[in-house]
Amino acid sequence: MVLEDISTYVDDHADEYIGWLQTLLRQPSVAAQNLGMVEAAGIVQRQLEHIGASPRLIDTRGGQPVVFGEVSAGADVSDPRTLSFYNHYDVQPAEPYDLWDSDPWAAEIRDGHIWARGVSDNKGNIVARIAAIHAWQQVRGELPLNLRFIIEGEEEIGSPNLANFTADHPDLCAADACIWEFGGRALSGQPQIHLGLKGMCYVELHAHGANSDLHSSLATTIPNAAWRLVWALNSLKGPDERVRIPGFYDKVLEPTAEEQAALERLPDDDAAGLELYGIDRYLLNLRGMEKKIRDSYQPTLTIAGFESGYTGTGTKTVMPGAAMAKVDMRLCASQDPHEIFELFKAHLLMQGFGDIEVRLLSALMPARTPLTAPIVEVVSTAYRDLYGEEPMIYPTSAGSGPWYQLCEQFGVDGCTAGVGNGRSNAHAPNENIAVDDFILGIKHIALIMERFAASTAVSQ
Amino acid sequence: MVLEDISTYVDDHADEYIGWLQTLLRQPSVAAQNLGMVEAAGIVQRQLEHIGASPRLIDTRGGQPVVFGEVSAGADVSDPRTLSFYNHYDVQPAEPYDLWDSDPWAAEIRDGHIWARGVSDNKGNIVARIAAIHAWQQVRGELPLNLRFIIEGEEEIGSPNLANFTADHPDLCAADACIWEFGGRALSGQPQIHLGLKGMCYVELHAHGANSDLHSSLATTIPNAAWRLVWALNSLKGPDERVRIPGFYDKVLEPTAEEQAALERLPDDDAAGLELYGIDRYLLNLRGMEKKIRDSYQPTLTIAGFESGYTGTGTKTVMPGAAMAKVDMRLCASQDPHEIFELFKAHLLMQGFGDIEVRLLSALMPARTPLTAPIVEVVSTAYRDLYGEEPMIYPTSAGSGPWYQLCEQFGVDGCTAGVGNGRSNAHAPNENIAVDDFILGIKHIALIMERFAASTAVSQ
């Protein structure tokens, strides 16, 4: 059995590590609402102190600070390699609260799962990584490689100030590989690895009609902000799901033959997805390879929120003076979010919606790590040996994050590993992970440490 | 000077009548939210007791009860005529509270105005009518005609149970004329009379995507409820402001030559409207007669509310599983709301939006009283003699209400008269009336009583 000594220690101390996780989960930390951020950063710092990581808060020129920590390899390790962990102590808002079966900040354990906002994305991973190092130190003493923690506080709002951190402290970003903040099992239960992220261009649209909400009898001749916004949105994408902004797809690339082969190896969980999401079919009736390619290699343009007028019980005959929508666009290949933002604004103007105000809330470049990077083999075999299943390797995730800032621009290979699963409800009500996966995730990180240190020694 | 005795009494007791009004305004009574309805009905009953109107609550088969009261003419009046007052003790919701300059339930007096939800629509009129009768009784004793009050509790939610009341109690609806619940001055300050109302078909639309809000990375292939609803709404009306539902306009009529002449006589307050509403131009660039005809003789299809996904501060990368919109259609001529509802549903189905759930929340027939009805002359000359200005006579209002149920179906002539004005913000934040208009409105009702009783005696 691999890693028997550390595995036994982790099993014997499972309750202690679960307790660490609950402590962090019970602290709300919503960057979008500036809720509990200082307190959550403090808890992460104290947990990093448990493993002697000398944590410190690093200013990001006005944003939420980065919690940075490092633990050096033992003095007898010659020319140790460096593995970094990228995480974030902020989480998504918990709203709508009424759709949760238990308080999102209670971290209740029920049916073998821990239920809490952020447990999958990504507080479970923060604590699993700290616990893995703690267990290593208790069982084996000093570490075989250098470890670094870069734990930011603004991932869920699009990491707006992380570029300041990476520009101010490029030395702290150096590493031989980086374990990304999320990871875990697919719907099928099989572990999965993602080697990149889509980019993000998140905008907020504001339409204006009269200077206040008015009696709707005036609708004959007074402009209605809600109609303006509906028409503007409709100009962006129709039921054919094709984005109508000229130039939007110009920098999107089809997958290479190697990438197509990687997609072909992925199992088909289309049926499980339909059941999970309660739908009859996927958009455009896609299945199999067509769906896989669209999921990984096509950008999106999503209405994330819309609010206007009276939305309470019953009738109110009012004509809205204002309307607001949030739109998130996930970008692929070399779609630059700032270029996309300009195309977006130009399109609305051309379509006669120059009256709609457009604000850029978040911008991230897409980025990927090659399928052949050494860390991929390490994480992959560690999954296989611990989980008893070959992991599925995705050339990219359909999600977004600062992979470009932290990995691609510094030539650092990135790879995901984590404790989530396909029913974890990240960003949604009833977010959860399996308690067993949390324990397994601790062991997984320890095995990655062992093998990445060893594989490096061999390669040198 | 007309009505000198009663006028003097009203001026001397202005504070008392303003106090009655504030008492009623300080009681929230939002039928849409079932807020304070019993309490408001109780206050109205007690005020009707002041004038010996023997008020009673009349069941509407499960809806909010109608407060009914009547005061008979003095015993020496032979063959007295009957004038009824139609009002409602419910008001629109006060949301959004943060746009009010003072508490909508405080009835604050500031700058010569009373600021409160419902003061214009239509609690100011309820109290002015009761006060007029009270002053008459104090000064002159018995009344020269029979008076009836029909004060319902569901006007702002489309009077869904008023048809039950009129079916169960046609005898209580009989009258020679009915003073409608609203009325007052135009933007220009000139008094105005409306002789009918548009109909109403108010629907709520629900779109469904996946069975919960999801991480927006899934937007590649999972349906988004907000997009479904945007596209469905877009299918109903485009920026040309023409409703696209087949058959929608079939029963709409152009104004007759007589009606056109009445519209021609109305002054042009287009410029004042643009300034008041803070807009550069009216829809379709309409002005003058074209705008008047559209306001009075064209139906509308209005988005009154839209809610979906995350609408809080900052970014949340979520794909909505549900979306809701409220749509109000104001109907003209003989557009039947139930027929329109069927056309609406059939259109969505034809356009591929059979997945959108459509609920009918309110249905009212359009209705009008002839320009030649005797009550029109009485209200009109009373305005002229008290306000010093000839009133503007509108063949119909652009608003909606149960004119058909209470007037047209019983052959009762209706006419508006009231204390509001063009800046009263009915249905909007900062609803208000001028204190002076409230006092003038009391006198106006007294003069209408005197003249309607007298004109009747002459005509017999």
Contacts between the chains, C-beta under 8 A, distances in Angstrom:
chain1	res1	chain2	res2	distance
A	31	B	314	7.4
A	32	B	312	6.9
A	32	B	313	5.8
A	32	B	314	3.5
A	32	B	315	6.2
A	32	B	316	6.3
A	33	B	312	6.9
A	33	B	313	5.9
A	33	B	314	7.2
A	92	B	316	6.0
A	92	B	317	7.8
A	92	B	318	7.7
A	93	B	310	6.9
A	93	B	312	6.1
A	93	B	316	5.6
A	95	B	310	7.1
A	95	B	312	6.5
A	96	B	213	7.8
A	99	B	212	6.7
A	99	B	213	7.9
A	156	B	315	7.6
A	156	B	316	7.7
A	156	B	317	7.8
A	157	B	314	5.2
A	157	B	315	5.0
A	158	B	315	5.6
A	198	B	217	7.2
A	200	B	317	7.4
A	202	B	315	4.9
A	202	B	317	7.1
A	209	B	279	7.5
A	210	B	277	3.9
A	210	B	278	6.0
A	210	B	279	5.8
A	211	B	277	6.2
A	211	B	278	3.3
A	211	B	279	7.9
A	212	B	99	6.7
A	212	B	425	7.4
A	212	B	428	5.4
A	212	B	429	6.1
A	212	B	430	7.9
A	213	B	96	7.7
A	213	B	99	7.9
A	213	B	427	7.5
A	213	B	428	5.1
A	213	B	429	7.1
A	214	B	277	6.9
A	214	B	427	7.2
A	214	B	428	5.7
A	215	B	399	6.9
A	215	B	426	5.2
A	215	B	427	4.1
A	215	B	428	6.7
A	216	B	300	7.2
A	216	B	302	4.8
A	216	B	304	5.9
A	216	B	328	5.2
A	216	B	330	7.1
A	216	B	427	7.4
A	217	B	198	7.2
A	217	B	300	7.9
A	217	B	330	6.3
A	217	B	397	7.0
A	217	B	398	3.9
A	217	B	399	4.1
A	217	B	400	7.1
A	218	B	277	7.8
A	218	B	398	6.9
A	219	B	300	4.1
A	219	B	301	7.9
A	219	B	302	4.2
A	219	B	328	7.9
A	219	B	330	7.1
A	220	B	283	7.5
A	220	B	294	5.0
A	220	B	295	4.8
A	220	B	298	5.8
A	220	B	300	5.6
A	220	B	398	6.1
A	221	B	282	4.2
A	221	B	283	4.9
A	221	B	284	7.6
A	221	B	286	5.6
A	221	B	291	5.5
A	221	B	294	5.9
A	221	B	295	6.2
A	222	B	277	5.8
A	222	B	279	6.7
A	222	B	282	6.9
A	222	B	283	6.9
A	223	B	279	6.3
A	223	B	283	6.1
A	224	B	302	6.1
A	224	B	303	6.2
A	226	B	303	3.8
A	226	B	304	7.9
A	226	B	305	7.6
A	226	B	306	5.4
A	227	B	233	8.0
A	227	B	237	7.1
A	227	B	239	8.0
A	227	B	302	7.9
A	227	B	303	5.6
A	230	B	230	5.3
A	230	B	233	4.9
A	230	B	234	5.8
A	230	B	303	6.7
A	230	B	306	7.6
A	231	B	234	6.4
A	231	B	238	6.8
A	231	B	239	5.4
A	233	B	227	8.0
A	233	B	230	4.9
A	234	B	230	5.8
A	234	B	231	6.4
A	234	B	234	4.1
A	237	B	227	7.0
A	238	B	231	6.8
A	239	B	227	8.0
A	239	B	231	5.4
A	239	B	352	6.9
A	277	B	210	3.9
A	277	B	211	6.2
A	277	B	214	6.9
A	277	B	218	7.7
A	277	B	222	5.8
A	278	B	210	6.0
A	278	B	211	3.3
A	279	B	209	7.5
A	279	B	210	5.8
A	279	B	211	7.9
A	279	B	222	6.7
A	279	B	223	6.3
A	282	B	221	4.2
A	282	B	222	6.9
A	283	B	220	7.5
A	283	B	221	4.9
A	283	B	222	6.9
A	283	B	223	6.1
A	284	B	221	7.6
A	286	B	221	5.6
A	291	B	221	5.5
A	294	B	220	4.9
A	294	B	221	5.9
A	295	B	220	4.8
A	295	B	221	6.2
A	298	B	220	5.8
A	300	B	216	7.2
A	300	B	217	7.9
A	300	B	219	4.1
A	300	B	220	5.6
A	301	B	219	7.9
A	302	B	216	4.8
A	302	B	219	4.2
A	302	B	224	6.1
A	302	B	227	7.9
A	302	B	319	5.6
A	303	B	224	6.2
A	303	B	226	3.9
A	303	B	227	5.6
A	303	B	230	6.7
A	303	B	308	7.0
A	303	B	309	6.8
A	303	B	320	7.0
A	304	B	216	5.9
A	304	B	226	7.9
A	304	B	309	5.2
A	304	B	310	5.7
A	304	B	315	7.8
A	304	B	316	6.3
A	304	B	317	6.4
A	304	B	318	5.3
A	304	B	319	6.9
A	304	B	320	7.3
A	305	B	226	7.6
A	305	B	308	6.5
A	305	B	309	3.7
A	305	B	310	4.2
A	305	B	311	4.5
A	305	B	316	7.1
A	305	B	318	7.5
A	305	B	320	7.2
A	306	B	226	5.4
A	306	B	230	7.6
A	306	B	306	5.3
A	306	B	307	6.9
A	306	B	308	4.6
A	306	B	309	6.5
A	306	B	311	7.2
A	306	B	323	7.0
A	307	B	306	6.9
A	307	B	307	5.8
A	307	B	308	7.9
A	307	B	311	3.9
A	308	B	303	7.0
A	308	B	305	6.4
A	308	B	306	4.6
A	308	B	307	7.9
A	309	B	303	6.7
A	309	B	304	5.2
A	309	B	305	3.7
A	309	B	306	6.5
A	309	B	326	7.1
A	310	B	93	6.7
A	310	B	95	7.0
A	310	B	304	5.8
A	310	B	305	4.2
A	310	B	326	6.5
A	311	B	305	4.5
A	311	B	306	7.2
A	311	B	307	3.9
A	311	B	324	6.8
A	311	B	326	7.4
A	312	B	32	6.8
A	312	B	33	6.7
A	312	B	93	6.0
A	312	B	95	6.5
A	313	B	32	5.7
A	313	B	33	5.8
A	314	B	31	7.4
A	314	B	32	3.4
A	314	B	33	7.2
A	314	B	157	5.2
A	314	B	361	6.7
A	315	B	32	6.2
A	315	B	156	7.5
A	315	B	157	5.0
A	315	B	158	5.6
A	315	B	202	4.8
A	315	B	304	7.8
A	315	B	326	7.0
A	315	B	328	7.3
A	315	B	361	4.9
A	315	B	362	5.2
A	316	B	32	6.2
A	316	B	92	5.9
A	316	B	93	5.5
A	316	B	156	7.6
A	316	B	304	6.3
A	316	B	305	7.2
A	316	B	326	7.5
A	316	B	427	7.2
A	317	B	92	7.9
A	317	B	156	7.8
A	317	B	200	7.4
A	317	B	202	7.1
A	317	B	304	6.4
A	317	B	328	5.1
A	317	B	400	7.1
A	317	B	427	6.4
A	318	B	92	7.6
A	318	B	304	5.3
A	318	B	305	7.4
A	318	B	427	5.4
A	318	B	428	7.2
A	319	B	302	5.6
A	319	B	304	6.9
A	320	B	303	7.0
A	320	B	304	7.3
A	320	B	305	7.2
A	320	B	306	8.0
A	323	B	306	7.0
A	324	B	311	6.8
A	326	B	309	7.1
A	326	B	310	6.5
A	326	B	311	7.4
A	326	B	315	7.1
A	326	B	316	7.5
A	328	B	216	5.1
A	328	B	219	7.9
A	328	B	315	7.3
A	328	B	317	5.1
A	330	B	216	7.1
A	330	B	217	6.3
A	330	B	219	7.1
A	352	B	239	6.9
A	361	B	314	6.7
A	361	B	315	4.9
A	362	B	315	5.2
A	397	B	217	7.0
A	398	B	217	3.9
A	398	B	218	6.9
A	398	B	220	6.1
A	399	B	215	6.9
A	399	B	217	4.2
A	400	B	217	7.1
A	400	B	317	7.2
A	425	B	212	7.4
A	426	B	215	5.2
A	427	B	213	7.6
A	427	B	214	7.3
A	427	B	215	4.2
A	427	B	216	7.4
A	427	B	316	7.2
A	427	B	317	6.3
A	427	B	318	5.5
A	428	B	212	5.4
A	428	B	213	5.2
A	428	B	214	5.8
A	428	B	215	6.7
A	428	B	318	7.3
A	429	B	212	6.2
A	429	B	213	7.2
